[in-house]
Amino acid sequence: MKETAPREAAAANHYLNRDLSWVEFNWRVLEEAQDPTTPLLERVKFLSIVSSNLDEFMSVRVAGIVDQIKAGYTKKDFTGYTPAGLFKRVMKRAAKMVAEQYRTSREITRALAREGIILTSYDELNATQRKAMDEYYHEIVFPVLTPMAVDQARPFPLVHTQSLYLAVVLMKEGEDPEVEPYFAILQVPSNLNRFIEVPCRTNSKKHEYILLETLIEHHIHTLFSGYTPVSVHGFRLTRNADLTLNEEGAEDLLEEIEIQLRRRRWGAPVRLEVQRGIHPYALQQLIEEFEISDNIFEIDGPIDLTFFMKLSGSLQGYDHLRYPPIKPVYPAELENEDDLFLKLRQQDVLVYHPYESFDAVTDFVTQAAHDPHVLAIKMTLYRVSGNSPLIQGLAQAAESGKQVTVVVELKARFDEERNIAWARKLEQSGCHVVYGLVGLKTHAKITLVVRQEPDGLRRYVHVGTGNYNDNTAKLYTDVGLFTTDKIIGEDASALFNEVTGYSAPHNWKAFGVAPTDLMDKLIEKIRREARNASEGKPARIIAKFNSLSNQQMVDELYAASQAGVKIDLIIRGVCCLRPGVPGLSENITVRSIVDRFLEHSRIFYFENGGSEEIYLASADWMTRNLTRRVELMCPAFNKGIQQSLTRILQLNLDDNVKARQLQSNGMYERMTPAAGEPPLRSQFEAMRISSWKTKAREF
């Protein structure tokens, strides 16, 4: 019995913790904000992304850890951490990252000032500017403000998650200063611009801005007549944002989610951010109200830097401080084709976003909507844009009498309200809207078009690695496959039948589908590579995805490495596998690419003894994707497309500018060109190679 603990500790040391690995990912995003070779306004965006990433992490992952601690859960996870131990470690690392983020913010703010973009204080304004800001405050801001006193007669008001507030400590005029002060809070209006442009100084071309909370703080006395403000400091609360759904007991899933969205406002407090120097009395009031004492971040600067994203996008005349705009090309195979279906009957087509335009997907759906020979359109929607042309196309198809079935995932976190609105619009247009399977999120990305043709019905299928979102398709790297392959078409029909109706699990001929058999198929392919390596046959695995956290998948990769399989993993975010450990994982490399676009493609390559197999998928190698979601893995049968996908993987493996390699200690080291080796930045190379598909055939 005495040896059990050391054995468990040794086993746990084989794995990296998921949440700590995520923190390291956000550090890599922060490094992009710090990189002086990144254009200044792009650095501003990365700084904002660090904040929005951390907000979600706190409201979901850390919230879950806090729930476990409150429930008295003390069991260690497979990486060796108890919830309490993990919470302490995560908070320590996150606090260090936030401090570094604000140091970077001050550095960037100084760099912006040198370019004539100035974040100023009220005291630095001249008389003309102060007059203009005073007028703006009294005419625009003051009427919107609602000061809320906290005392025996007026209980603490509801504080909304991730909204900026001011904590105000006051003394009554003429009252003994030794008397306990008065306390009030004030929400900074989220429907007004956080940054306000100040009129230019005479003969100046500089752009000056003042933050909304700074303007309110200067005029705080206008809200409390008869009282003297002692201190005014910002604070922000993050609540648990995970929804607790009773899907089986809900008569209407849409209504149940709407109820839970309203309850999200009252989620348990998880994190409190306070402005440095906050009055002790104000801090004590907040701690007592929110019952939070061990997850408080003291912020040395403006709380919530997500506003930087809007500032960066709104500035005119500063294109020299941004990346040149990308101009996605229309896929050459489909260009100048009036009839996409005619072309797709002739050949499969691979599209690589954002280098190739998402318009090809939109045109596919739109043409199907207007084609009199199309009988049915079926599609999954997980996250769509605010004004999606795909929604319009599907609605038009239904209105013209076609059978249109849309699987809308209402549980897509933080997009629930938007998806509810789309679901209602589609239903009003006559579409059959399905909300997926109980207990599972539908994360697969697939469209099926059924068309009547002279030789019978034909199925046209689009399978992708990313969401059907025309906006994110400009910012994320994803691949999509158009095909009329008969086997893939049959599997596509079976998949929709399984999701929308009552169907026994299908015997998939081409697809791997979670949660039924995707994980089993991946494991079988990894084990096949291990057998081939043991027998001296060609054996290699290259896999690109966003996260790896499933213990069994990690163990299978370890076993394949021990059998001699060369394994290259391209993982943007979380990785629980510890590479480069002698006797365990010395044949495995893990690299992460964080660059201008969000790496989002899922592509899996298996050498298979020389008979190469390559797949595109919607799934990461996480437990939730493999066991609790409807996910899809689709093979590329066409040799040319296989080579194109292999070229994408090779570009990623060759990156020596924006790639970081994971070390066995859990840290990442930036890769640099070897002596005499030219620098290669995979995303820029993909943009530069306009004929990358042709070049892929030379690989």
N, C-alpha and C positions, 0 to 999 in steps of 0.2 A: 504493500500500500504506500510505503514511503516513496517509491520510485514513480508513482503516478503523476505527481505534480511536476517533477522535472521533465518527464516525457511529454506532458501536455504543454509545458512551456516551450520545449524544443519544437514541437509541432506547430504551435502558434507562431513561432519565430519564422516559419516558412511563408507567412502571409503578411501583407501590408493591410492596414485597416482602411476600410472604405471611406470613412468620413475624414480621416487624416489625409488620405490620398486626394480627396476633393479639395481640401484646403491648399494642398500643394499645386493643384491645377489652377486655383484662383491666383496663387502667387505667380504662375506663368503668365496669366492675363495681366497682372500688375507689372510684370517685367516689360510687357509691350508698351505700357504707359510710360515706363522709365527709359525706354530705348531711344537715344537721341537720333537714331537713323529713321525712326518712324515720324512721318509728318506731324507737326504739332497738334493740329485739330483732330488727327486720328488718335494721338496720345490722349487727348481729352476724352474721346469716346471710350477708349479702353479703361480709363479711370472710372467712368460712369458704369461700365459693364461690371467692374469689380464690385461696386456697390449693389447693383441689381442682383448679381449672382449671390452675394452674401445675404441679401434679404431673403431670397428663396431658401437658401441653405438653413438659415436660422428658423424660418417659419415652418419648415418641413422636417429636415433631418434632426436639427438640434431639438426641435419641439418633441420629436419622437423619443430622443434620449431622455429628455426631462420627464416625459410621461412614464418611462420605465423606472426612473429613479423614484418618482412619487409612488409608484405601485410597489416599491420594495423589491424590484427585480435585481438580483445580484449575480446571476449566472454570466460567465464569460462567453463572449462570442468566439468564433473560430480563429480570430486574430489575437485572442488573449486578453481582451479588455472587458471589464465590467462596465455597465452604464455610467457609474459614478467616476470611474477612472478615465473613461473615454471623454466624458464631459469636461473634466479638468484639463486633459491634454488638448482637446479641441479648442477650448476657450483660451488657453495660453497661447497657442499658435495663432488663432484668429486675432487676438488682441495685438500681437506683434505685427501681423499683417496690416491691421487697421492703422496702427501708428506709422508704418511705412507708407501706407496709402496716402495719409495726410501730409507726410513729409514730401511725397511726390507731388501732391496737389499744390503745395506752396511753391515748389520748384516750377511746375507748369504755369501757375498763375504769374510768376515773375517772367517766364518766357513769353506768355501772352501779352504782358504789359510792354515788353520790348517790341512787339509787333503792333502795338497800338490798340490792344484789346484789354481794357482795364476794369477789374472788379474793384470798386472804390467803397469808401465809407462816407457817411453823411458829413463828417467833419472836414473831409478833403474837398468838398464841393465849394465852388465859388458862390457869390450871392445870387447870381442869375440862376444857377443850377438848383440852389436850395429852394428858391421861390417856385421853380417848376415842379420840384419833387414835393414840396408842401401842398401845392395845388393838386397834384396827382393823388396824394394821400387823402386829402379831404374830399375830393370829388369821386374817386374810384375805390379806394381801399376802405376808408372809415365806414361807409354805409354797409359794408359786407361783414365787418368784424362783430363778434359776439363775445365779450368778456364774460367768463363764468366764475363767479366767486365760489369758494369752498368753505362752508362753515356748518354750524349745527343745523341751520334751517335749509341749507342747500347742499345736498350730498355731492360727492365727487361725480362729475358727469362722465358719460361714456367717452373713452379715448379711443379713437379709431386706429386700427393697425397701420403702421408705416405712414402716418400723417404727421406733419411737423406742427408742434405746439410751442408756445412760450409759457414758461412758468414765471409768475409775477409775485414778488414778495412786496407787501405794502405796509406803510404805517399811516394811521389816521392823523390828520393834521391837528396839532395841539395836544395830542395824547402822549403820555409818558413813554419815552423810547424803550423803557425796560419791559413794557407790556408785550405779550406774545404778538408777533406780527400777523397780518392778514395775508391770505393766500388766494390766488386766482390763476386760472389757466385761460389760454386764448389760442384757438386754432388758426394757424396761418392759412389763409384761403387757398385751396388747391386749384381753384378755377381761375385764379389770376396768375400771370406770369411770375415765376420765381425770381427771374432777373429782369430788371427794369432799365431800359436804356435812358441815360441821362443826356439832356441837350448838349451838343458839342460846345467846347470852349471856343472863344473867338480865334479864328485862323488856325484851328486845330483839326486834323483829319482823324484823330483818335476816336475810338468808340469806348465810351465809359458806361458801366453798368453798376447798379446797386441792387443788392438782394432785397427781396420783399420783406423778410423778417428784420433786416437792418433798418428799413424805413419805418416799420411798425414800432420797433424798439425805441427809435428816436422820438416818436409821437405817442408813446404809451400813456403819458399823462392825460391825453385827451379822452381816455376811456375810463378814468377813475378820478372824477372830480371829488375834492375833499380828502384825497389820500395822496401820499407821497410815495412814488415807486422807489423801493430800496434796491431791487435787483430785477433784471429781466434776462432769462437764459432759455435757450431752446432745449426741447427734449422730444424724443420720438420713441414710440413703443412698437415692438413687433410681437404679434400674437400667433398662436398656433393656427396655421391655415389649412391643415389637413381636414378633409371632409370625412365624417363618419356616416356612411350610407347604409340604410337597411333596404338593400335592393329587393330582397325576396319578399319583404313585407310591404313594399311600396306598391300601391295600386297604379300610380303614374310616376315613372322614374323622373320625368322632366319636372314635375311639381315637387318631388322629394329633393331634387338637387337645388331647386330655387329656395326651398326652406333652409337647406343646409348652408347655402350661400349667405343668407341673412344671419344665420347663427355664427358664421365665420367672424362677424364683427365682435362677438363676445368670446372669441377664442382665448385660452389661457395665456397670460403674458409669458414671453420667452426671453426677450432681450429689451433692455432699456438703454437708449443712447442719450447722454446728457452733455450739454456744452461745458467745456472746461471752465472752472471757476464758479459753477452754479452755487447759489446760496445754500448753506447747510440745511436751513429750515425747509427750503423748497425740495431738496433732495430727499429729506426725511419724509415729507408728505408723499412723494412719489413712491418711495420704497414701501411705505405702509399700505398705500392704496393698491399697488400692483403685486404686493407680497413677493417681491423679487429683490435679492441681495447679492447673488453670486453670478449674475450675467449683466453687469453694468459697464458700458463703454463710455469713458470720458473722452469727448471728441475735441480735438484742438483745431477747430475750423468750422466751416458750415456743415451742419448735420445733413446727411443724405446727399451724396454727390451725384445721384442719378440725373439731377437737373443739368449737368454738364452735357448730356447727350443732346438735349434740345438746344442749348446754347451753341454747340458746335454746328448743328445742322442749320441754324437760323442766320448765321453770319454770312453776309454777302460781300463779295470782293476779296475773298481770302482763299481762292482755289489753290494758290501756290502752297498753302498749308495743309492740303488734303491730298490723298491719293488721286491720280487722274481717274475720272469716271470710267468704269468698265463698260464696254459695248458688247454685250453678248451677241454672238453670231447665230443666225438661224441654222439649224442642222443642215449640212450640205445635202444630205440624202433627200431631204424634204423641201428644200428651197425651190421656189418656182413651180411647185406642184399644186395644181388646182384641186386635185383629188388625192388626199392623203391615203385613202383606203386602197387606191390602185397601187400606190408606191409600197404600202405596207404588205400588200399581197405578194410583192416581188421580193422583199427582203426585210429582215429585222433591222431595227434602228436603235442605237444607243445614244442617249443624250447626257451630256456632262454639264451640270449647272455649277456655278453661274456663268461659265465660259460660253455655254450654248444656251439659247433663250428658252425660258419657260413658256414662251408663246406657242411652241410646238405642242405642249400639253393642252393649253387653252384651245388652240385651233382644232385639236383632235376631238375634244368634247363638243365644241361649237359646231363643227361640221357634222358630227353625229346627231346633234340636236336638230339640224335642218335637213338632213338627208332623208328623203322619203323611204329609202330602203332599210333604214335602221329601225329595228323593232323594239330594242330594249337597251337601256344604259344602266349599269350598276356601278356604284362607286363608294369607296370609304372616305370619310372626311374626319380628320383628327384636329388639325389646326388650320383654319383658312383665314385669308386676309379680310380687312374691314370692308372692302368693296369688291368682293371676289367675282371675276368674270365667269368662273366655273359655276357658281351658284346661279348666275343669270342664265347660263347655257342649259343647266339641268332644269331650271324652271320653264324655259322656253320649250324644251323637249317634252316635258309633261303636258304643257298646255296644248301642244300640237298632237297629243294623243299617244305618244310613245309610253312604253312601260319604263318608268324611271324609279329605281330603288337606290336609296342613299342610306348608308350606315353612318350615322352621325355619333361620334363619341362625345357624349355630354360630360364625361368625367375628365376631360383633358385639363389638367390643373391650371388654374388662373385664366383659362379660356372658356370656362363653363358658361358664363353669361352670353358671350358672343355666339357660342355654338347653339345655345337654346334659341337665340333670335334667328339663326339660320335655319334651324329645324322647323320653326314655325312658318317661316317664309316658304320653305320647300313644300311643307304640307299644304299650305294655302294654294300653291301652284299645281297641286295634284300629284306630287311625288309621294311614293311610299317611303316613309322615313322610319328607320329601325334604329334603336338605341343600343344594339349589340347584345351580348350574352350576360346574364346575371353573374356578377362577381369577377368579370373580366373586362379589361379595357381593350377596345379594338384599335390596335396600333398599326396594323397592316396597311400598306399604301398600294391600292390596286383599283383599276378601272376596267370594266368589261363592256364592250359594245357588241351586240348581236345584230348581224346584218343579213338580210335576205339577198342572195345573189343567184345568178342563173344556175349554178351547180349546187345550190342548196344553202343552208345557213352557214355563216362563217363567224367565228369569234375573233375579235380584235382586242388585245390585252395590253394595258400599260401597267408595269410594276415599277415602283420607285423605292428609293431609300429615304426620301424626305417627304414632308407634308405637301399636300396640294395647296400651296400658298405662294402666290405670285410675288409677294413681297420678300419673304425669306429666301425664295429661290434666287434672289439677287445677292444674298449675303451668305448663304450656306453652300458648301460644296456637296452635291448629291448627284447620283446617277439614276437614270430611268431607262427602262427597256420597253420598246414597242415591238410586239410580236403577234404573228398569227399562227404560231406553232399549235398544232392540234392538241397535243398532250397538255401543254400549258393552258390552253383554252378550256379543256375539260376540267382540269383542276380548278380553274378560276370559277367556273359555274358551280362546282361542288362546294367551294369555299363560301360563296354567297348563300347557297342553299343551307349550309350548316349554320351560318350566322343569323340568317333571317327566319329560318323555319325549324322544324324538328327533323334532324338528320343524324343518322348514326355516323360516327367518325369515318371519314373517307379513307380509302387506301390510296394515298397520294402517289401519283406516278412521277411527278416532277417536283412539286413543292415540298418544302418542309414547313410545317405549320405548328406554331405554339398555341396552346399548351400541350397538344397531343403528341407530336413526334419530332418537333424541331430539335430539341435537346438530344434525343436519342440518335438522330441522324448525324448531328455534329460530333457526338462522342464516337459513333461508329467510324466516321471518316478520320478522326484523330487517331483512333486505334489502328485503322488500316495503314496509316502512314507509319505508325510505330512498327507494325509487322513488316512492312516493306523495308524499313531501315534495318531491322534485325536480319532480314534475308538478303541484304546488300542491294536492294532495288532503290531507284531514285525516290527520295522521300523529302518533302518540304511542305511547310505550311506558312502562308502569309495571310494574315487576317487584319482587316482595318475596321474599327468600330469606335464607339464613343466611350464605353466603360466595360470593365471586366471585374465582376465582384462575386460570381457564383463559385463556391468552393469546389464543387465537383468538376467544373470546367477547368479551374486552375490545376486541380490534381491530375486531370487527364493530360493537360499540356506538360506538366512535370514528368509524367510517365513517358510521354512521347520523346521528350528531351533526353531522358535517361536511356531510351532505346536508340538515340542517335539522330533523331529528326531535327533538322535545322528549322527553327521557328522564328519568324519575324512578325512582331505584333506592332501595329500602328494604332495607338489608343490615345485619343485626345485628352480624356478626362481621367476618371477613376480607374486605378489598376491595383488589384489585391495580390497579384502575382509578383514574387520577388525574383527578378532575373539574375543570371550570372552567378548563382550559388553552386560551387563545386559539388558534383555528385547529385545535384537536384535539377538545376536549370541553366547549366553553363552553355547550352545550345539555344537559349532563348534570348532575344533582344526585344526591348520595348522602347518605342520612341513616341513622342507626342509633338504634334505640330500645332502651334498657336500663331496665327498670322492674320492677314487682312480679312479673310473669310473664315467662317466657322466650319471647321472640318466635320462633316456629318455623314459621309458615305459609309455604308457597311458593305464590304466586299471580302469574300472568303476564297482563298486559293488553296487547292490541294494537288500536289504533284501526281499522286496516284500511280506511281511506278512508270511514269512517262505518259500516261493517258490523262492529261490534266483536266481537272474539274474546277469551275469557277462560278461563284454565286453572288448575287446581290440580295440584300435583305433589309428588312425594317428593324431587325432586332439587334440590340446589344447583348453581350454575354453576361447579363445580370439575372438574378433570380426572378425579379418581377417580369422581365421580358420573356423568360423561358417557361415560366410556370403560371403567371397570373395575367397574361395578355394574349390577345389574338395577334400573332406575328407571322410574318411570311418570309421564307427564303426561296428564291427562284433561280434555277440554273440558267446560264447562258450557253445555249447549244451551238450557236454560230461561231465558227473558228475566228473570224475577223473580230467579232465582238469580244470573244475571250481574250484576244491579243490586246484589244483596246483597254479592257479592264486591267490586264496585267501591266500595261504601260502606266496606267494611273498609279498602281501600287508601286511600280519601280520608281516613278518620279518622287513619291513620298519617301521611299527608302534612300534615295540619292540626295535628299534635301540636307544641306550642310550649313544652312543659314538660319532657318526658323525651327529646326527640329531640336528637341532636347531628348537625351537618352536617359532612361531610368537606370539608376545604379542599384546595387543590391541592398544599400542602406536606406532606400526609399527616397533619396534625393534625385533631382534631375540635373544633368549637365548639358549645357548648350553644345551642339555639335559644330565644329568648325572645319573648313577645308584642310585636307592633309597637304603636306608639302608638294607644291606643284599642281595641286588639284584646283580647278576653277570653282568659285562659289556657285551653288545651285539652290535657288529658292523655288520650291515645287509649284507654288501657286502662281508666281510670276512666269515660270517656265510654261505652265499650262496656258496662260494668257498669250504668251509669245508664240507658241506653236499653234498657228491657226489650223494646221493640217495634222494635229496630233493623232488622229485616227489612222491616217496613212502611215505616219511614222511608227505607230504601234505595230504595224505589220513587219517592221524592220527589226523589232525587238528580239 
